[in-house]
Amino acid sequence: MARVAGVSRTTVSYVLNNRPGEVIPEETRRRVLEAAERLQYRANSSARTLAAGRSDIVLLSIPDLPIGPSISRFVEELTSSLAEHGLTLVTHLMAGQSRSLPDVCAAVGASAVLGFEAFDDDIVQAMQRLGVTVVSPTAESVFPSMAPLGRLQAEHVITRGHRRIGYLLPAQVRFRSMAEDRLQGVISACADAGVAQPVALAADLEIDDLVRPLRRWRDASVTAVCAFNDEHAIALLAAMRHIGLSAPEDLAVIGADDIPMARFAAPALSTVYFDLQEAGRYRAEAVLAGLRGGRQDSPSPAAGLRLVHRSST
């Protein structure tokens, strides 16, 4: 490759490994990369691991949750941010019968592992014995922000004059911890504003199932509902149309996560946007800090959150 590019082997190594601190002219870099493409060069991962003292594999442990638009976008951003530093992301879904996390780390040769929630102590110790850097999220950096997100939902409808608020919880148990954290933010905002605690009800994403909480909220004089996420909010809007209610005239509705379909809901859904690009970049920096033996400072709990006001409120 050095002969084809007309440069030294050292220069080829610097370019292919993107070695920090080495300034390579763009023309030279282009010739090396073109030679690599022409010769169909592929790096030997085992050799690179021996040379660097660690692999370039980072394992992301995803809990037993449906992979919706928000998680997918986060994984894409994290993958891109890690790739900028020569690291490759591998995802592992923690289903009920899946292999243990230490076994998976050993199988793929991961140098670091991170997740959406803190790992059990015995899991952490097992991975550390393997030499794997464990990047555990703090309460403030769990994706996405939980209580601050719910608070922003509630504050929005309260400032629009609503004094009796409902909260739509998911019926699925695996969502419950995340939903209850968001609900705590709604409860806190209501308490600070001097309004009654929210009427929290759970339902599946089925029209008939959602009609029941709608009628209970109407009986309780609820005028605005904060939904666990956009999917639940959009389903709630559909159930409202089914029984002849409209938003925001009969019931204001706000979701969370700002998925692409939120703007196409009927009516367009108010929601809370979470900056997934910033979240991915932050977690990538936390991995790099961990690999260097350091620790990344936690961001503000509400960092990356923004209210998106549309027609449903």
TISEDO-896776 format. One record per residue (C-alpha): residue in one letter; z, y, x; residue number from 1. Coordinates in Angstrom, 2 decimals, always signed. Layout:
N
+------+---------+---------+---------+-----+
! code !      zz !      yy !      xx ! pos !
+------+---------+---------+---------+-----+
!    A !       Z !       Y !       X ! NUM !
...
+------+---------+---------+---------+-----+
//
This chain:
313
+------+---------+---------+---------+-----+
! code !      zz !      yy !      xx ! pos !
+------+---------+---------+---------+-----+
!    M !   +0.00 !   +0.00 !   +0.00 !   1 !
!    A !   +0.78 !   +2.35 !   +2.88 !   2 !
!    R !   -2.68 !   +1.67 !   +4.38 !   3 !
!    V !   -4.44 !   +2.30 !   +1.05 !   4 !
!    A !   -2.54 !   +5.56 !   +0.49 !   5 !
!    G !   -2.86 !   +6.67 !   +4.13 !   6 !
!    V !   +0.88 !   +7.23 !   +4.56 !   7 !
!    S !   +3.80 !   +5.51 !   +6.28 !   8 !
!    R !   +5.77 !   +2.63 !   +4.81 !   9 !
!    T !   +8.82 !   +4.89 !   +4.73 !  10 !
!    T !   +6.99 !   +7.41 !   +2.57 !  11 !
!    V !   +5.91 !   +4.65 !   +0.20 !  12 !
!    S !   +9.54 !   +3.52 !   -0.08 !  13 !
!    Y !  +10.74 !   +7.07 !   -0.78 !  14 !
!    V !   +8.17 !   +7.58 !   -3.54 !  15 !
!    L !   +8.57 !   +4.20 !   -5.25 !  16 !
!    N !  +12.35 !   +4.38 !   -5.21 !  17 !
!    N !  +12.42 !   +8.08 !   -6.12 !  18 !
!    R !  +14.93 !   +8.55 !   -3.34 !  19 !
!    P !  +17.11 !  +11.65 !   -3.91 !  20 !
!    G !  +17.12 !  +14.34 !   -1.25 !  21 !
!    E !  +13.63 !  +13.49 !   +0.04 !  22 !
!    V !  +10.97 !  +16.13 !   -0.57 !  23 !
!    I !   +7.55 !  +14.50 !   -0.87 !  24 !
!    P !   +4.44 !  +16.67 !   -1.39 !  25 !
!    E !   +2.90 !  +16.12 !   -4.81 !  26 !
!    E !   -0.46 !  +15.16 !   -3.30 !  27 !
!    T !   +1.21 !  +12.46 !   -1.20 !  28 !
!    R !   +3.20 !  +11.21 !   -4.19 !  29 !
!    R !   +0.00 !  +11.02 !   -6.23 !  30 !
!    R !   -1.80 !   +8.96 !   -3.55 !  31 !
!    V !   +1.11 !   +6.51 !   -3.33 !  32 !
!    L !   +1.31 !   +6.06 !   -7.10 !  33 !
!    E !   -2.45 !   +5.63 !   -7.37 !  34 !
!    A !   -2.34 !   +2.98 !   -4.63 !  35 !
!    A !   +0.50 !   +1.21 !   -6.45 !  36 !
!    E !   -1.56 !   +1.18 !   -9.66 !  37 !
!    R !   -4.70 !   -0.03 !   -7.87 !  38 !
!    L !   -2.80 !   -2.86 !   -6.16 !  39 !
!    Q !   -0.86 !   -3.66 !   -9.38 !  40 !
!    Y !   +2.43 !   -3.28 !   -7.54 !  41 !
!    R !   +5.58 !   -4.40 !   -9.34 !  42 !
!    A !   +9.01 !   -3.93 !   -7.80 !  43 !
!    N !  +10.95 !   -7.12 !   -7.04 !  44 !
!    S !  +14.19 !   -6.63 !   -8.98 !  45 !
!    S !  +16.16 !   -9.08 !   -6.83 !  46 !
!    A !  +15.12 !   -7.31 !   -3.64 !  47 !
!    R !  +15.96 !   -3.92 !   -5.07 !  48 !
!    T !  +19.37 !   -5.20 !   -6.16 !  49 !
!    L !  +20.09 !   -6.46 !   -2.64 !  50 !
!    A !  +18.97 !   -3.17 !   -1.10 !  51 !
!    A !  +20.89 !   -0.94 !   -3.50 !  52 !
!    G !  +23.98 !   -3.13 !   -3.84 !  53 !
!    R !  +23.59 !   -3.19 !   -7.61 !  54 !
!    S !  +20.93 !   -3.77 !  -10.25 !  55 !
!    D !  +19.23 !   -1.03 !  -12.27 !  56 !
!    I !  +20.21 !   -2.71 !  -15.57 !  57 !
!    V !  +22.52 !   -0.91 !  -18.00 !  58 !
!    L !  +23.64 !   -2.93 !  -21.04 !  59 !
!    L !  +24.28 !   -1.18 !  -24.36 !  60 !
!    S !  +26.50 !   -3.20 !  -26.70 !  61 !
!    I !  +25.66 !   -2.40 !  -30.34 !  62 !
!    P !  +28.21 !   -3.48 !  -32.98 !  63 !
!    D !  +27.27 !   -5.50 !  -36.03 !  64 !
!    L !  +25.57 !   -2.62 !  -37.88 !  65 !
!    P !  +22.11 !   -2.30 !  -39.41 !  66 !
!    I !  +19.81 !   -0.55 !  -36.95 !  67 !
!    G !  +18.89 !   +2.53 !  -38.95 !  68 !
!    P !  +16.97 !   +5.65 !  -37.88 !  69 !
!    S !  +19.97 !   +7.32 !  -36.23 !  70 !
!    I !  +20.89 !   +4.42 !  -33.95 !  71 !
!    S !  +17.21 !   +3.87 !  -33.11 !  72 !
!    R !  +16.79 !   +7.52 !  -32.11 !  73 !
!    F !  +19.96 !   +7.40 !  -30.02 !  74 !
!    V !  +18.77 !   +4.27 !  -28.17 !  75 !
!    E !  +15.40 !   +5.95 !  -27.49 !  76 !
!    E !  +17.08 !   +9.05 !  -26.05 !  77 !
!    L !  +19.52 !   +7.03 !  -23.95 !  78 !
!    T !  +16.65 !   +4.89 !  -22.62 !  79 !
!    S !  +14.70 !   +7.99 !  -21.58 !  80 !
!    S !  +17.71 !   +9.68 !  -19.97 !  81 !
!    L !  +18.61 !   +6.58 !  -17.94 !  82 !
!    A !  +14.97 !   +6.06 !  -16.90 !  83 !
!    E !  +14.99 !   +9.51 !  -15.30 !  84 !
!    H !  +17.56 !   +8.10 !  -12.86 !  85 !
!    G !  +15.77 !   +4.80 !  -12.25 !  86 !
!    L !  +17.95 !   +2.80 !  -14.64 !  87 !
!    T !  +16.74 !   +0.39 !  -17.31 !  88 !
!    L !  +18.51 !   +0.01 !  -20.66 !  89 !
!    V !  +18.96 !   -3.43 !  -22.25 !  90 !
!    T !  +20.48 !   -3.61 !  -25.74 !  91 !
!    H !  +22.63 !   -6.44 !  -27.09 !  92 !
!    L !  +23.49 !   -6.79 !  -30.78 !  93 !
!    M !  +27.02 !   -8.12 !  -31.19 !  94 !
!    A !  +26.45 !  -10.48 !  -34.12 !  95 !
!    G !  +29.15 !  -12.90 !  -35.24 !  96 !
!    Q !  +27.89 !  -15.94 !  -33.27 !  97 !
!    S !  +26.49 !  -14.09 !  -30.24 !  98 !
!    R !  +27.48 !  -14.78 !  -26.65 !  99 !
!    S !  +30.46 !  -12.93 !  -25.24 ! 100 !
!    L !  +29.77 !   -9.57 !  -23.63 ! 101 !
!    P !  +30.79 !  -10.72 !  -20.11 ! 102 !
!    D !  +28.40 !  -13.69 !  -20.43 ! 103 !
!    V !  +25.55 !  -11.38 !  -21.43 ! 104 !
!    C !  +26.30 !   -8.99 !  -18.55 ! 105 !
!    A !  +26.23 !  -11.90 !  -16.11 ! 106 !
!    A !  +22.99 !  -13.27 !  -17.57 ! 107 !
!    V !  +21.04 !  -10.01 !  -17.24 ! 108 !
!    G !  +22.76 !   -8.86 !  -14.04 ! 109 !
!    A !  +23.99 !   -5.60 !  -15.56 ! 110 !
!    S !  +25.55 !   -3.06 !  -13.24 ! 111 !
!    A !  +27.09 !   -1.07 !  -16.12 ! 112 !
!    V !  +27.87 !   -1.60 !  -19.79 ! 113 !
!    L !  +28.61 !   +0.87 !  -22.54 ! 114 !
!    G !  +29.17 !   +0.70 !  -26.27 ! 115 !
!    F !  +29.76 !   +2.68 !  -29.43 ! 116 !
!    E !  +33.48 !   +1.99 !  -29.38 ! 117 !
!    A !  +36.13 !   +1.08 !  -26.81 ! 118 !
!    F !  +36.16 !   -2.54 !  -25.61 ! 119 !
!    D !  +39.20 !   -4.83 !  -25.80 ! 120 !
!    D !  +41.30 !   -4.93 !  -22.62 ! 121 !
!    D !  +40.53 !   -8.60 !  -21.91 ! 122 !
!    I !  +36.79 !   -7.90 !  -22.22 ! 123 !
!    V !  +37.08 !   -4.94 !  -19.84 ! 124 !
!    Q !  +38.98 !   -7.01 !  -17.28 ! 125 !
!    A !  +36.44 !   -9.86 !  -17.47 ! 126 !
!    M !  +33.54 !   -7.46 !  -16.88 ! 127 !
!    Q !  +35.32 !   -5.71 !  -14.04 ! 128 !
!    R !  +35.84 !   -9.08 !  -12.35 ! 129 !
!    L !  +32.04 !   -9.42 !  -12.49 ! 130 !
!    G !  +31.69 !   -6.07 !  -10.75 ! 131 !
!    V !  +30.31 !   -4.40 !  -13.89 ! 132 !
!    T !  +31.09 !   -0.71 !  -14.43 ! 133 !
!    V !  +32.53 !   -0.27 !  -17.92 ! 134 !
!    V !  +31.75 !   +3.04 !  -19.60 ! 135 !
!    S !  +34.14 !   +3.17 !  -22.56 ! 136 !
!    P !  +33.74 !   +6.07 !  -24.99 ! 137 !
!    T !  +36.73 !   +8.28 !  -25.68 ! 138 !
!    A !  +37.68 !   +9.13 !  -29.23 ! 139 !
!    E !  +35.80 !  +12.42 !  -28.86 ! 140 !
!    S !  +32.56 !  +10.97 !  -27.55 ! 141 !
!    V !  +31.94 !   +8.06 !  -29.94 ! 142 !
!    F !  +28.46 !   +8.24 !  -31.44 ! 143 !
!    P !  +28.14 !  +10.05 !  -33.70 ! 144 !
!    S !  +30.99 !  +12.55 !  -34.17 ! 145 !
!    M !  +33.00 !  +11.30 !  -37.11 ! 146 !
!    A !  +35.75 !  +13.54 !  -38.52 ! 147 !
!    P !  +34.01 !  +16.78 !  -37.45 ! 148 !
!    L !  +30.88 !  +15.61 !  -39.26 ! 149 !
!    G !  +32.78 !  +15.02 !  -42.50 ! 150 !
!    R !  +34.53 !  +18.37 !  -42.12 ! 151 !
!    L !  +31.21 !  +20.16 !  -41.81 ! 152 !
!    Q !  +29.96 !  +18.45 !  -44.98 ! 153 !
!    A !  +33.01 !  +19.52 !  -46.97 ! 154 !
!    E !  +33.13 !  +23.05 !  -45.60 ! 155 !
!    H !  +29.53 !  +23.55 !  -46.69 ! 156 !
!    V !  +30.09 !  +22.61 !  -50.33 ! 157 !
!    I !  +33.44 !  +24.44 !  -50.46 ! 158 !
!    T !  +31.81 !  +27.67 !  -49.28 ! 159 !
!    R !  +29.29 !  +27.23 !  -52.08 ! 160 !
!    G !  +32.10 !  +27.36 !  -54.63 ! 161 !
!    H !  +32.91 !  +23.68 !  -55.24 ! 162 !
!    R !  +36.59 !  +22.88 !  -55.74 ! 163 !
!    R !  +36.46 !  +19.25 !  -56.86 ! 164 !
!    I !  +34.72 !  +17.05 !  -54.33 ! 165 !
!    G !  +33.79 !  +13.37 !  -54.26 ! 166 !
!    Y !  +33.08 !  +11.14 !  -51.29 ! 167 !
!    L !  +30.66 !   +8.19 !  -51.39 ! 168 !
!    L !  +31.85 !   +5.33 !  -49.20 ! 169 !
!    P !  +29.64 !   +2.36 !  -48.28 ! 170 !
!    A !  +30.62 !   -0.94 !  -49.85 ! 171 !
!    Q !  +29.87 !   -2.89 !  -46.65 ! 172 !
!    V !  +33.02 !   -3.62 !  -44.66 ! 173 !
!    R !  +31.24 !   -3.20 !  -41.31 ! 174 !
!    F !  +30.60 !   +0.48 !  -42.13 ! 175 !
!    R !  +34.12 !   +1.14 !  -43.30 ! 176 !
!    S !  +35.75 !   +2.31 !  -40.06 ! 177 !
!    M !  +33.03 !   +4.88 !  -39.39 ! 178 !
!    A !  +33.04 !   +6.01 !  -43.03 ! 179 !
!    E !  +36.80 !   +6.45 !  -43.16 ! 180 !
!    D !  +36.70 !   +8.59 !  -40.01 ! 181 !
!    R !  +34.12 !  +10.86 !  -41.68 ! 182 !
!    L !  +36.20 !  +10.88 !  -44.86 ! 183 !
!    Q !  +39.21 !  +12.12 !  -42.85 ! 184 !
!    G !  +37.19 !  +15.18 !  -41.91 ! 185 !
!    V !  +36.44 !  +15.84 !  -45.59 ! 186 !
!    I !  +40.14 !  +15.41 !  -46.48 ! 187 !
!    S !  +41.15 !  +17.81 !  -43.70 ! 188 !
!    A !  +38.66 !  +20.48 !  -44.81 ! 189 !
!    C !  +39.84 !  +20.21 !  -48.42 ! 190 !
!    A !  +43.48 !  +20.56 !  -47.35 ! 191 !
!    D !  +42.71 !  +23.63 !  -45.24 ! 192 !
!    A !  +40.81 !  +25.22 !  -48.14 ! 193 !
!    G !  +43.61 !  +24.51 !  -50.61 ! 194 !
!    V !  +41.51 !  +22.28 !  -52.87 ! 195 !
!    A !  +42.34 !  +18.83 !  -54.22 ! 196 !
!    Q !  +41.80 !  +15.74 !  -52.09 ! 197 !
!    P !  +38.32 !  +14.22 !  -52.48 ! 198 !
!    V !  +37.74 !  +11.44 !  -54.99 ! 199 !
!    A !  +36.50 !   +8.68 !  -52.66 ! 200 !
!    L !  +34.59 !   +5.80 !  -54.25 ! 201 !
!    A !  +32.54 !   +2.95 !  -52.73 ! 202 !
!    A !  +29.20 !   +1.58 !  -53.90 ! 203 !
!    D !  +26.27 !   -0.54 !  -52.77 ! 204 !
!    L !  +22.80 !   +0.93 !  -52.44 ! 205 !
!    E !  +21.78 !   -0.16 !  -55.93 ! 206 !
!    I !  +21.08 !   +2.11 !  -58.90 ! 207 !
!    D !  +23.37 !   +0.23 !  -61.29 ! 208 !
!    D !  +26.17 !   +0.11 !  -58.73 ! 209 !
!    L !  +25.93 !   +3.85 !  -58.06 ! 210 !
!    V !  +26.00 !   +4.80 !  -61.74 ! 211 !
!    R !  +29.65 !   +3.72 !  -61.99 ! 212 !
!    P !  +31.05 !   +6.21 !  -59.41 ! 213 !
!    L !  +28.78 !   +8.91 !  -60.84 ! 214 !
!    R !  +30.42 !   +8.55 !  -64.24 ! 215 !
!    R !  +33.91 !   +8.48 !  -62.73 ! 216 !
!    W !  +33.17 !  +11.64 !  -60.76 ! 217 !
!    R !  +31.92 !  +13.34 !  -63.92 ! 218 !
!    D !  +35.12 !  +12.32 !  -65.74 ! 219 !
!    A !  +37.16 !  +13.77 !  -62.84 ! 220 !
!    S !  +35.21 !  +17.08 !  -62.96 ! 221 !
!    V !  +33.71 !  +16.51 !  -59.49 ! 222 !
!    T !  +30.88 !  +18.98 !  -58.81 ! 223 !
!    A !  +29.86 !  +18.01 !  -55.26 ! 224 !
!    V !  +29.68 !  +14.72 !  -53.34 ! 225 !
!    C !  +29.70 !  +14.19 !  -49.58 ! 226 !
!    A !  +27.91 !  +10.91 !  -48.84 ! 227 !
!    F !  +28.63 !   +8.64 !  -45.88 ! 228 !
!    N !  +25.07 !   +9.04 !  -44.63 ! 229 !
!    D !  +21.61 !  +10.12 !  -45.74 ! 230 !
!    E !  +20.62 !   +6.68 !  -47.05 ! 231 !
!    H !  +23.61 !   +6.67 !  -49.42 ! 232 !
!    A !  +22.94 !  +10.28 !  -50.43 ! 233 !
!    I !  +19.27 !   +9.58 !  -51.22 ! 234 !
!    A !  +20.24 !   +6.49 !  -53.24 ! 235 !
!    L !  +22.80 !   +8.61 !  -55.11 ! 236 !
!    L !  +20.12 !  +11.17 !  -55.99 ! 237 !
!    A !  +17.97 !   +8.34 !  -57.38 ! 238 !
!    A !  +20.88 !   +7.08 !  -59.51 ! 239 !
!    M !  +21.46 !  +10.61 !  -60.79 ! 240 !
!    R !  +17.83 !  +10.86 !  -61.96 ! 241 !
!    H !  +18.22 !   +7.46 !  -63.64 ! 242 !
!    I !  +20.98 !   +8.80 !  -65.94 ! 243 !
!    G !  +19.47 !  +12.25 !  -66.42 ! 244 !
!    L !  +21.51 !  +14.25 !  -63.89 ! 245 !
!    S !  +20.04 !  +16.70 !  -61.40 ! 246 !
!    A !  +21.13 !  +18.16 !  -58.08 ! 247 !
!    P !  +22.58 !  +20.63 !  -57.48 ! 248 !
!    E !  +22.90 !  +21.74 !  -61.13 ! 249 !
!    D !  +24.99 !  +18.77 !  -62.29 ! 250 !
!    L !  +26.20 !  +17.52 !  -58.93 ! 251 !
!    A !  +25.59 !  +18.86 !  -55.43 ! 252 !
!    V !  +24.95 !  +16.15 !  -52.82 ! 253 !
!    I !  +25.11 !  +16.33 !  -49.02 ! 254 !
!    G !  +24.33 !  +13.51 !  -46.59 ! 255 !
!    A !  +24.79 !  +12.96 !  -42.87 ! 256 !
!    D !  +22.57 !  +12.20 !  -39.85 ! 257 !
!    D !  +19.40 !  +14.10 !  -40.95 ! 258 !
!    I !  +17.09 !  +11.08 !  -40.96 ! 259 !
!    P !  +13.34 !  +11.87 !  -41.21 ! 260 !
!    M !  +13.23 !  +10.99 !  -44.94 ! 261 !
!    A !  +16.01 !  +13.47 !  -45.83 ! 262 !
!    R !  +13.56 !  +16.36 !  -46.17 ! 263 !
!    F !  +11.38 !  +14.29 !  -48.55 ! 264 !
!    A !  +14.20 !  +13.35 !  -50.93 ! 265 !
!    A !  +14.05 !  +14.70 !  -54.50 ! 266 !
!    P !  +15.42 !  +17.30 !  -54.17 ! 267 !
!    A !  +15.31 !  +17.81 !  -50.39 ! 268 !
!    L !  +18.66 !  +16.64 !  -49.01 ! 269 !
!    S !  +21.22 !  +18.90 !  -47.36 ! 270 !
!    T !  +22.75 !  +17.04 !  -44.43 ! 271 !
!    V !  +24.44 !  +17.29 !  -41.04 ! 272 !
!    Y !  +22.19 !  +17.05 !  -38.00 ! 273 !
!    F !  +23.46 !  +15.28 !  -34.90 ! 274 !
!    D !  +21.78 !  +16.14 !  -31.59 ! 275 !
!    L !  +20.85 !  +12.64 !  -30.46 ! 276 !
!    Q !  +18.98 !  +13.91 !  -27.41 ! 277 !
!    E !  +22.17 !  +15.56 !  -26.16 ! 278 !
!    A !  +24.20 !  +12.46 !  -27.07 ! 279 !
!    G !  +21.81 !  +10.22 !  -25.11 ! 280 !
!    R !  +21.87 !  +12.56 !  -22.14 ! 281 !
!    Y !  +25.66 !  +12.74 !  -22.18 ! 282 !
!    R !  +26.06 !   +8.96 !  -22.27 ! 283 !
!    A !  +23.50 !   +8.55 !  -19.46 ! 284 !
!    E !  +25.51 !  +11.01 !  -17.35 ! 285 !
!    A !  +28.67 !   +9.05 !  -18.15 ! 286 !
!    V !  +26.98 !   +5.87 !  -16.83 ! 287 !
!    L !  +25.92 !   +7.64 !  -13.63 ! 288 !
!    A !  +29.42 !   +9.05 !  -13.15 ! 289 !
!    G !  +30.89 !   +5.57 !  -13.64 ! 290 !
!    L !  +28.51 !   +4.00 !  -11.12 ! 291 !
!    R !  +29.61 !   +6.63 !   -8.61 ! 292 !
!    G !  +33.27 !   +5.87 !   -9.25 ! 293 !
!    G !  +33.93 !   +8.98 !  -11.32 ! 294 !
!    R !  +34.40 !   +9.87 !  -14.97 ! 295 !
!    Q !  +32.47 !  +12.15 !  -17.30 ! 296 !
!    D !  +34.39 !  +14.91 !  -19.08 ! 297 !
!    S !  +34.49 !  +14.56 !  -22.86 ! 298 !
!    P !  +32.38 !  +16.98 !  -24.90 ! 299 !
!    S !  +33.75 !  +19.07 !  -27.74 ! 300 !
!    P !  +34.31 !  +16.87 !  -30.84 ! 301 !
!    A !  +31.84 !  +18.98 !  -32.83 ! 302 !
!    A !  +29.26 !  +19.30 !  -30.04 ! 303 !
!    G !  +25.75 !  +18.62 !  -31.23 ! 304 !
!    L !  +26.52 !  +18.97 !  -34.94 ! 305 !
!    R !  +24.58 !  +21.40 !  -37.16 ! 306 !
!    L !  +24.50 !  +21.91 !  -40.92 ! 307 !
!    V !  +21.02 !  +21.60 !  -42.47 ! 308 !
!    H !  +20.97 !  +23.33 !  -45.86 ! 309 !
!    R !  +18.31 !  +22.14 !  -48.30 ! 310 !
!    S !  +17.86 !  +22.05 !  -52.08 ! 311 !
!    S !  +20.40 !  +19.33 !  -52.99 ! 312 !
!    T !  +23.33 !  +21.74 !  -52.53 ! 313 !
+------+---------+---------+---------+-----+
//
